[in-house]
């Protein structure tokens, strides 16, 4: 089974730089993907 992180790109997550940082953290933590709602 694979697991991913889903986020809604609104508010502070609308900033592309924050999404890149979050994507790196998700990947380093072993999650299988980061998906935008």
C-alpha beads as a LAMMPS data file, in Angstrom:
LAMMPS data file: protein, C-alpha beads

37 atoms
36 bonds

1 atom types
1 bond types

-500.0 500.0 xlo xhi
-500.0 500.0 ylo yhi
-500.0 500.0 zlo zhi

Masses

1 110.0

Atoms # bond

1 1 1 0.000 0.000 0.000
2 1 1 1.242 3.489 -0.786
3 1 1 0.520 6.631 1.194
4 1 1 0.453 10.233 0.087
5 1 1 -0.097 13.682 1.497
6 1 1 -2.949 15.757 0.054
7 1 1 -2.986 19.525 0.573
8 1 1 -5.280 22.333 -0.529
9 1 1 -3.162 25.131 -2.042
10 1 1 -4.885 27.980 -0.211
11 1 1 -3.686 30.441 2.405
12 1 1 -0.060 29.918 3.401
13 1 1 0.126 26.799 1.191
14 1 1 -0.574 28.915 -1.910
15 1 1 3.073 30.034 -1.843
16 1 1 5.046 27.891 -4.338
17 1 1 8.175 28.066 -2.179
18 1 1 6.311 26.604 0.792
19 1 1 4.947 23.832 -1.414
20 1 1 8.479 23.016 -2.589
21 1 1 9.686 22.882 1.018
22 1 1 6.728 20.707 1.953
23 1 1 7.402 18.422 -1.017
24 1 1 11.000 17.937 0.057
25 1 1 9.952 17.204 3.638
26 1 1 7.313 14.720 2.454
27 1 1 9.829 12.905 0.249
28 1 1 12.501 12.821 2.961
29 1 1 9.937 11.431 5.422
30 1 1 9.239 8.448 3.179
31 1 1 5.778 9.366 1.862
32 1 1 4.976 8.157 -1.648
33 1 1 3.607 11.414 -3.004
34 1 1 2.376 14.950 -2.483
35 1 1 -0.872 15.857 -4.194
36 1 1 -2.681 19.157 -4.570
37 1 1 -6.411 19.244 -4.042

Bonds

1 1 1 2
2 1 2 3
3 1 3 4
4 1 4 5
5 1 5 6
6 1 6 7
7 1 7 8
8 1 8 9
9 1 9 10
10 1 10 11
11 1 11 12
12 1 12 13
13 1 13 14
14 1 14 15
15 1 15 16
16 1 16 17
17 1 17 18
18 1 18 19
19 1 19 20
20 1 20 21
21 1 21 22
22 1 22 23
23 1 23 24
24 1 24 25
25 1 25 26
26 1 26 27
27 1 27 28
28 1 28 29
29 1 29 30
30 1 30 31
31 1 31 32
32 1 32 33
33 1 33 34
34 1 34 35
35 1 35 36
36 1 36 37
